[in-house]
């Protein structure tokens, strides 16, 4: 399924947002990342991988988001000063946590998903930092393998086909998602 993403501000919108452009870009990218993660979670189901329940599906979305935050951090590193990068990633992460909480509330009622999601983001950020990611060449094999293994861990392997989800992530869904995310980030800052 193709996802259309608006990732460029009009000149009028750029002028309005100039005071808080870093935070606005962080929030805008969070929305784009949410849509990409949701689309890929749906795609896994369309590829006959089996979710046991909505909690498992939202955790897969969380794994996509954690990977995308790491990608954004790597790409922002070459575009922004450290302080601006921290503000940008922080505003994006806060917005993603809000998206996660809002969707969890819709699915499960008033349950705190924000706190464990932020904790997971921090753990994943430290782990993804161990793997190479080149701005020009993209993720290393180990970066994608780690991401795929985290999604595979969430998926219940009692279902025979779920054992192969790591291949889907590493070979197709991960690279496609990273390409779209990279393009969106570059367009936001152009």
Residue pairs with C-beta under 8 A, 6 or more apart in sequence:
1 39
1 42
1 43
1 46
3 35
3 36
3 39
3 180
5 32
5 35
5 36
5 180
5 184
7 28
7 32
7 183
7 184
7 185
7 187
7 188
8 187
8 188
8 190
9 17
9 188
14 21
17 24
22 80
22 84
22 87
22 88
22 91
23 87
23 88
23 91
25 88
25 188
25 189
26 87
26 88
26 89
26 90
26 91
26 92
26 95
27 91
27 92
27 95
28 188
29 72
29 92
29 184
29 185
29 188
30 91
30 92
30 93
30 95
30 96
30 99
31 95
31 99
32 181
32 184
33 64
33 65
33 68
33 69
33 72
33 92
33 96
33 181
34 61
34 65
34 96
34 99
36 64
36 68
36 177
36 180
36 181
37 61
37 62
37 64
37 65
37 68
37 177
38 61
40 64
40 173
40 176
40 177
41 57
41 60
41 61
41 64
43 173
44 51
44 60
44 151
44 155
44 165
44 168
44 173
45 51
45 57
47 168
48 161
49 155
49 159
49 161
49 162
49 164
49 165
49 168
50 155
50 156
50 159
50 161
50 162
51 57
51 60
51 155
52 156
54 107
54 108
55 107
55 108
56 154
56 155
56 156
58 100
58 103
58 104
58 107
58 113
59 154
60 151
60 154
60 155
61 100
62 100
62 117
62 120
63 124
63 147
63 150
63 151
63 154
64 151
64 177
65 96
65 100
65 117
65 121
66 120
66 121
66 124
66 125
66 128
66 150
67 124
67 128
67 147
67 150
67 174
67 177
67 178
68 177
68 178
68 181
69 89
69 92
69 93
69 96
69 121
69 124
69 125
70 124
70 125
70 128
70 129
70 133
71 133
71 139
71 178
71 181
71 182
72 88
72 89
72 92
72 181
72 185
73 85
73 89
73 125
74 133
74 135
75 135
75 182
75 185
75 186
76 85
76 88
76 89
76 185
77 85
78 135
79 85
79 189
80 88
93 118
93 121
96 117
96 121
97 114
97 117
97 118
97 121
98 114
100 113
100 114
100 117
101 112
101 113
101 114
101 117
104 111
104 113
105 111
105 113
124 150
127 146
128 143
128 146
128 147
130 142
130 146
131 139
131 140
131 142
131 143
131 146
132 139
132 140
132 142
132 143
133 139
133 140
133 143
134 140
138 175
138 178
138 179
138 182
139 147
139 174
139 175
139 178
141 170
144 169
144 170
144 174
144 175
145 166
145 170
147 169
147 170
147 174
148 165
148 166
148 167
148 169
148 170
148 174
149 166
151 165
151 166
151 169
152 162
152 163
152 165
152 166
152 169
155 162
155 165
156 162
157 163
